[in-house]
Amino acid sequence: MNRILRATTKNQEVRAFVAETRDLVNKITQMHQTTPVASAALGRTLTAAAIMGVMLKGAKDQITINIKGEGPIGGIMARANGNGEVSGYVINPLVDISTKTNGKLDVSGAIGPGKLTVIRDFGLKEPYVGQIDLVSGEIADDLTYYYASSEQTNSVVALGVLVDKDYSIKQSGGFMIQLLPGASEETIIKLEENIHHISSVTAMFENGLNAEGILDAILKGLEPKIHEITSPEFKCNCSKQRYENALLTVGKDDLQEMIDADKTIETICHFCNSKYYFDKNELEVIMSRL
C-alpha cells in the first residue's frame, strides 16, 4: 500500500506529511534490479519526491530531485507530479559496497560528496532550480538542509528503506515536518521533544505503526488533523513521440550519420527501461522536420 498523509496541528503552526511507500519502492527497485544499497538510496529519494509532489499545487506541476555524487552509485534521479505519479532510477543500480560497522547499508558512502538539485516545473518558461552541496549523503539530512538554505523553511525530513534478504523492500517511507509562519517557542520545543524520542522510520514500521501512528508520534500533544490522504503510484511519461522530439535535438550531422548507417536505432528510457526503435525511413522523416 502506498499512502501519503497531509496534516496540520490544531494551532496551525506545523504542517506534516507522512508516507508509506513500500509497494512503490519495491516495484521500481525490482524494475531496475538494484542492489540493497542502491535500493535504499533510490527508495529514500523516491519517497522524498512523492512527498514533495503532494506539496505541489497543480496536477501537472512536476518536481525532480537530482543527486550527483562522486561515489560508485554515480547519481540518483526521482520525479513526481501533483497527481502522485512517481518514477526514478540510479545511474549504477549494481553498486555494491560494504555495510557500515553498525551493519546498516552505507548510502552516504555509495553516493559520496556531490550536489543535490531540486527542479520545480510549473509549466512556465523557466523552471525553479535550487541546488546545494550534499551535507551527508544520507538524503534526508541533505533535504532538511536544502529547505533551510534554499527555501528558508525550517523542516525536519526523515526517510527510511529496509531491504529484505531476498532484496525485496520490507519497509519504506518517511515524513516531513515544516514550521508555519508564527510558530511559537512552545510548539518548537514540543516538536523537538517528540523527534528526540521517536525511533527511525523503518523501526516504527517494524514495530507495527502505520502512517497515522507515526503522525501521532511526531505531533504528540499538538493535536494533528489529517486533511488529505493520497496514493502515489509509479508512472512513466515516456513515449516514442518524446524520443522522436529528442532526436530532433541531436543535430543534422549526427542524424545523417544514423541514416547513412542504415541501421535501426534503439532508445531506452532510464525511468522504466522501455525501448523505442527508429528505422531508416523514420529517421529520414525526422530529418525532414529539421
Wavefront OBJ file of the C-alpha trace (Angstrom):
o trace
v 0.000 0.000 0.000
v 1.230 3.488 -0.859
v -0.175 6.424 1.109
v 0.781 9.968 1.989
v -0.985 11.822 4.789
v -1.140 15.624 4.735
v -1.863 17.132 8.123
v -1.541 20.243 10.269
v -1.609 20.814 14.001
v -4.716 22.258 15.601
v -2.942 25.579 16.226
v -1.978 25.811 12.511
v 1.700 26.215 13.407
v 3.031 22.997 11.870
v 2.289 21.022 8.729
v 3.319 17.404 8.273
v 3.477 14.779 5.551
v 3.853 11.086 6.375
v 4.401 8.490 3.646
v 4.162 4.726 3.343
v 5.890 3.783 0.069
v 6.837 0.105 0.332
v 4.922 -1.096 -2.745
v 6.005 1.888 -4.836
v 9.689 1.492 -3.982
v 9.556 -2.287 -4.352
v 8.086 -2.008 -7.855
v 10.676 0.485 -9.070
v 13.708 -1.202 -7.476
v 12.643 -4.589 -8.841
v 12.229 -2.999 -12.262
v 15.824 -1.759 -12.149
v 17.200 -4.844 -10.344
v 19.028 -2.715 -7.793
v 21.389 -3.990 -5.119
v 20.353 -3.389 -1.476
v 22.344 -0.170 -1.074
v 21.082 1.157 -4.415
v 17.524 0.232 -3.375
v 17.933 2.159 -0.112
v 19.318 5.234 -1.873
v 16.716 5.194 -4.644
v 13.876 4.379 -2.247
v 14.659 7.312 0.019
v 14.780 9.663 -2.957
v 11.529 8.301 -4.408
v 9.767 8.772 -1.064
v 11.040 12.347 -0.802
v 9.897 13.097 -4.365
v 6.461 11.610 -3.654
v 6.050 13.819 -0.571
v 7.277 16.918 -2.378
v 4.920 16.101 -5.271
v 1.957 16.198 -2.890
v 3.076 19.702 -1.898
v 2.660 20.956 -5.481
v -0.475 22.964 -6.240
v -1.156 21.892 -9.822
v -1.791 18.331 -11.011
v 0.618 18.827 -13.924
v 3.302 20.547 -11.854
v 6.403 18.383 -11.555
v 9.301 18.142 -9.134
v 12.622 16.454 -9.847
v 15.300 15.521 -7.332
v 18.705 15.027 -8.919
v 21.617 13.796 -6.807
v 25.058 13.653 -8.407
v 27.854 12.247 -6.297
v 31.430 11.111 -6.644
v 30.650 7.704 -5.126
v 30.130 4.445 -7.063
v 26.358 4.878 -7.416
v 27.012 7.814 -9.765
v 23.724 9.585 -9.277
v 20.027 9.320 -8.480
v 17.041 10.852 -10.233
v 13.474 10.869 -8.945
v 10.488 12.856 -10.156
v 6.866 13.254 -9.137
v 3.898 15.382 -10.116
v 0.870 16.805 -8.373
v -1.166 13.748 -9.379
v 1.029 11.451 -7.301
v 2.798 9.865 -10.269
v 6.375 8.924 -9.335
v 9.370 7.470 -11.181
v 13.119 7.297 -10.741
v 16.393 5.475 -11.308
v 20.028 5.250 -10.214
v 22.904 5.511 -12.660
v 24.629 2.399 -11.290
v 21.948 0.013 -9.970
v 24.541 -2.718 -9.348
v 26.697 -0.757 -6.907
v 27.917 -2.977 -4.097
v 29.882 -1.655 -1.130
v 30.443 -2.874 2.405
v 27.898 -2.120 5.094
v 28.716 0.280 7.923
v 30.241 -1.021 11.151
v 26.742 -0.992 12.673
v 25.512 -3.297 9.890
v 23.439 -0.660 8.111
v 23.592 -0.004 4.376
v 26.145 2.692 3.538
v 24.030 5.026 1.418
v 26.290 8.034 2.025
v 29.334 6.001 1.004
v 27.615 4.902 -2.210
v 26.724 8.490 -3.076
v 29.878 10.245 -1.887
v 30.366 14.015 -1.906
v 28.368 15.873 -4.517
v 25.342 18.074 -5.142
v 21.585 17.869 -4.695
v 19.414 19.750 -7.179
v 15.663 20.283 -6.860
v 13.796 21.355 -10.002
v 10.207 22.572 -9.810
v 8.438 22.816 -13.164
v 5.176 24.758 -13.038
v 4.723 24.839 -16.816
v 6.232 28.314 -17.079
v 9.013 29.375 -19.420
v 11.729 28.516 -16.922
v 11.552 26.015 -14.014
v 12.639 26.932 -10.496
v 16.020 25.355 -9.688
v 17.651 25.109 -6.259
v 20.969 23.439 -5.548
v 23.125 22.649 -2.512
v 26.282 20.707 -1.749
v 25.463 17.412 -0.055
v 25.951 17.672 3.689
v 25.871 13.954 4.488
v 24.729 11.904 1.502
v 22.027 10.334 3.672
v 19.414 12.252 1.596
v 17.064 13.159 4.475
v 19.715 15.370 6.097
v 20.500 16.901 2.724
v 16.855 17.768 2.057
v 16.493 19.243 5.546
v 19.458 21.499 4.765
v 18.078 22.277 1.293
v 14.808 23.592 2.718
v 16.628 25.693 5.309
v 19.161 27.204 2.910
v 17.313 27.418 -0.408
v 13.740 27.991 0.709
v 14.254 29.432 4.202
v 11.805 26.886 5.621
v 12.582 25.156 8.910
v 11.932 21.479 8.251
v 12.663 18.010 9.545
v 12.941 15.252 6.943
v 13.224 11.555 7.808
v 13.413 8.760 5.242
v 13.945 5.030 5.556
v 14.115 1.862 3.470
v 14.520 -1.642 4.889
v 15.654 -4.232 2.338
v 14.757 -7.886 2.980
v 17.077 -10.868 2.498
v 15.596 -11.580 -0.944
v 16.296 -7.948 -1.983
v 12.610 -7.032 -1.867
v 11.537 -3.962 0.084
v 10.351 -4.866 3.566
v 9.601 -1.326 4.753
v 9.792 2.091 3.143
v 8.516 5.532 3.989
v 9.289 8.842 5.597
v 7.974 12.109 6.889
v 8.477 15.828 6.533
v 7.572 18.394 9.179
v 7.624 22.131 8.478
v 7.085 25.079 10.800
v 4.498 27.544 9.551
v 4.867 31.330 9.979
v 4.280 32.429 13.558
v 5.091 29.081 15.178
v 5.508 29.585 18.918
v 8.506 28.630 21.004
v 6.285 26.232 22.927
v 5.379 24.367 19.723
v 9.009 24.221 18.608
v 10.123 22.795 21.953
v 7.365 20.165 21.854
v 8.337 19.135 18.329
v 11.993 18.824 19.305
v 10.990 16.689 22.270
v 8.873 14.401 20.101
v 11.563 13.978 17.442
v 14.129 13.194 20.130
v 12.040 10.314 21.475
v 10.960 8.567 18.268
v 12.947 5.799 16.588
v 13.838 5.529 12.886
v 11.107 5.401 10.256
v 11.710 1.741 9.407
v 11.882 0.784 13.111
v 8.500 2.400 13.688
v 7.026 0.473 10.760
v 8.615 -2.747 12.044
v 7.063 -2.097 15.444
v 3.614 -2.039 13.877
v 2.986 1.666 13.385
v 1.334 2.855 10.191
v 1.366 6.387 8.772
v -1.271 7.551 11.241
v 0.712 6.116 14.133
v 3.878 7.893 13.025
v 1.942 11.139 12.593
v 0.624 10.839 16.153
v 4.158 10.184 17.447
v 5.820 13.159 15.764
v 2.970 15.545 16.585
v 2.166 14.165 20.030
v 0.474 16.787 22.185
v -0.171 19.086 19.204
v -3.490 17.570 18.069
v -2.786 16.741 14.416
v -5.622 16.854 11.911
v -5.417 14.895 8.638
v -6.646 16.922 5.656
v -5.868 14.592 2.768
v -4.668 11.068 2.003
v -3.157 10.444 -1.434
v -1.940 7.248 -3.092
v 1.313 7.744 -5.033
v 1.997 5.267 -7.814
v 4.649 4.537 -10.397
v 4.053 6.036 -13.789
v 6.496 6.984 -16.516
v 5.558 9.635 -19.061
v 7.908 8.406 -21.780
v 6.648 7.759 -25.322
v 8.021 7.262 -28.806
v 6.968 10.822 -29.632
v 9.156 12.154 -26.809
v 12.183 10.299 -28.162
v 11.412 11.475 -31.674
v 11.476 15.039 -30.357
v 14.764 14.260 -28.600
v 16.288 13.061 -31.871
v 15.449 16.453 -33.357
v 17.984 17.981 -30.970
v 20.997 15.831 -31.916
v 21.822 17.927 -34.994
v 21.771 17.298 -38.737
v 25.263 15.797 -38.968
v 24.676 13.170 -36.278
v 21.216 12.369 -37.616
v 22.573 11.974 -41.137
v 25.244 9.623 -39.785
v 22.498 7.437 -38.292
v 20.648 7.423 -41.617
v 23.789 6.529 -43.586
v 24.476 3.622 -41.232
v 21.139 2.160 -42.400
v 20.500 0.535 -39.025
v 17.554 0.673 -36.665
v 18.265 2.989 -33.733
v 17.322 1.812 -30.241
v 16.483 4.291 -27.478
v 15.899 3.259 -23.853
v 14.022 5.139 -21.139
v 16.107 5.343 -17.957
v 12.992 5.563 -15.788
v 11.109 2.450 -16.946
v 13.510 0.613 -19.302
v 11.042 0.848 -22.204
v 12.688 0.645 -25.621
v 11.721 2.616 -28.707
v 13.065 1.892 -32.193
v 13.559 4.139 -35.244
v 14.357 2.662 -38.665
v 15.957 4.493 -41.572
v 12.645 5.700 -43.005
v 11.573 7.156 -39.661
v 14.943 8.868 -39.250
v 14.578 10.422 -42.698
v 11.169 11.797 -41.704
v 12.731 13.293 -38.592
v 15.481 14.788 -40.742
v 12.868 16.371 -42.995
v 11.393 18.135 -39.973
v 14.717 19.884 -39.477
l 1 2 3 4 5 6 7 8 9 10 11 12 13 14 15 16 17 18 19 20 21 22 23 24 25 26 27 28 29 30 31 32 33 34 35 36 37 38 39 40 41 42 43 44 45 46 47 48 49 50 51 52 53 54 55 56 57 58 59 60 61 62 63 64 65 66 67 68 69 70 71 72 73 74 75 76 77 78 79 80 81 82 83 84 85 86 87 88 89 90 91 92 93 94 95 96 97 98 99 100 101 102 103 104 105 106 107 108 109 110 111 112 113 114 115 116 117 118 119 120 121 122 123 124 125 126 127 128 129 130 131 132 133 134 135 136 137 138 139 140 141 142 143 144 145 146 147 148 149 150 151 152 153 154 155 156 157 158 159 160 161 162 163 164 165 166 167 168 169 170 171 172 173 174 175 176 177 178 179 180 181 182 183 184 185 186 187 188 189 190 191 192 193 194 195 196 197 198 199 200 201 202 203 204 205 206 207 208 209 210 211 212 213 214 215 216 217 218 219 220 221 222 223 224 225 226 227 228 229 230 231 232 233 234 235 236 237 238 239 240 241 242 243 244 245 246 247 248 249 250 251 252 253 254 255 256 257 258 259 260 261 262 263 264 265 266 267 268 269 270 271 272 273 274 275 276 277 278 279 280 281 282 283 284 285 286 287 288 289 290
